[in-house]
């Protein structure tokens, strides 16, 4: 099911980190493409089982669902899907990282 969404960074600090990436940084280009895909379809990623949601995300952001968007070169973008007054879907980007950091975060 394709559902468009608004896309936001979960915090101003995360958005600042993204904006500080150089324009020619491949990671920035990958994230821009991911944002475009999520605007077209909030469910473009792979939903992670609830039991894998790190406690930190639950405590810090009160997430109850988590999605992984695979970026090139083993990078991952982690986001959650929520609604704005039950009318519009929102994809909130929580973080991005390389595969090794992803494995540590999710205890693989």
C-alpha positions as CSV (number, residue, x, y, z in Angstrom):
1,X,0.0,0.0,0.0
2,X,1.5,3.3,-1.0
3,X,0.8,6.2,1.4
4,X,2.5,9.6,0.9
5,X,3.9,11.3,4.0
6,X,5.6,14.4,5.3
7,X,9.2,13.8,6.3
8,X,10.8,15.4,9.3
9,X,14.0,14.9,11.3
10,X,13.1,13.9,14.9
11,X,15.2,16.7,16.3
12,X,16.8,20.0,15.3
13,X,20.2,18.6,16.1
14,X,19.7,15.7,13.7
15,X,18.5,18.1,11.0
16,X,21.6,20.3,11.7
17,X,23.9,17.2,11.3
18,X,22.2,16.5,7.9
19,X,22.6,20.1,6.8
20,X,26.2,20.2,7.8
21,X,27.0,17.3,5.4
22,X,28.8,18.5,2.3
23,X,26.7,18.7,-0.8
24,X,28.9,16.2,-2.6
25,X,28.9,13.8,0.3
26,X,27.4,10.5,-1.0
27,X,25.6,9.9,2.3
28,X,23.8,13.2,2.0
29,X,22.7,12.2,-1.6
30,X,21.5,8.9,-0.3
31,X,19.5,10.5,2.5
32,X,17.9,13.0,0.0
33,X,16.8,10.1,-2.1
34,X,15.4,8.3,0.9
35,X,13.5,11.5,1.9
36,X,12.0,11.7,-1.6
37,X,11.0,8.0,-1.5
38,X,9.4,8.4,2.0
39,X,7.4,11.5,0.8
40,X,5.9,9.2,-1.9
41,X,5.5,6.3,0.4
42,X,5.9,6.2,4.2
43,X,6.2,2.5,4.0
44,X,9.1,2.4,1.6
45,X,11.4,0.8,4.2
46,X,11.3,-2.5,6.0
47,X,9.3,-2.6,9.3
48,X,11.3,-3.9,12.2
49,X,9.7,-6.2,14.8
50,X,8.6,-4.4,17.9
51,X,10.9,-6.5,20.0
52,X,13.9,-5.0,18.2
53,X,13.0,-1.4,18.9
54,X,15.9,-0.2,21.1
55,X,14.8,1.0,24.6
56,X,16.5,4.3,23.9
57,X,14.1,5.1,21.0
58,X,11.1,4.2,23.2
59,X,12.3,6.3,26.1
60,X,13.6,9.3,24.1
61,X,11.0,9.5,21.3
62,X,8.0,7.3,22.5
63,X,8.1,5.3,19.2
64,X,5.9,2.3,18.9
65,X,7.0,1.3,15.3
66,X,10.3,1.4,13.6
67,X,11.3,1.2,10.0
68,X,14.7,0.7,8.3
69,X,15.5,2.2,4.9
70,X,18.5,0.6,3.3
71,X,20.9,3.1,1.8
72,X,23.7,2.2,-0.6
73,X,27.1,0.9,0.7
74,X,25.5,-0.7,3.8
75,X,24.2,2.5,5.4
76,X,20.8,2.5,7.1
77,X,18.3,5.2,7.8
78,X,16.0,4.5,10.8
79,X,12.6,6.2,11.0
80,X,9.1,5.9,12.6
81,X,5.7,6.5,11.0
82,X,3.1,8.5,12.9
83,X,0.1,10.7,12.1
84,X,-0.7,14.3,12.4
85,X,-4.2,14.5,14.0
86,X,-5.1,11.2,12.3
87,X,-5.1,12.9,9.0
88,X,-1.7,13.0,7.5
89,X,1.2,10.4,7.8
90,X,4.5,11.7,9.0
91,X,7.9,9.8,8.6
92,X,10.2,11.0,11.3
93,X,13.9,10.2,10.7
94,X,15.6,9.1,13.9
95,X,19.1,8.6,12.7
96,X,21.4,7.1,10.0
97,X,24.5,5.1,10.3
98,X,26.8,2.6,8.7
99,X,26.1,-1.2,8.9
100,X,28.5,-1.8,11.8
101,X,26.9,0.9,14.0
102,X,23.5,-0.5,12.9
103,X,24.4,-3.9,14.1
104,X,25.6,-2.6,17.5
105,X,22.5,-0.5,18.0
106,X,20.2,-3.5,17.3
107,X,22.4,-6.1,19.0
108,X,23.0,-8.2,16.0
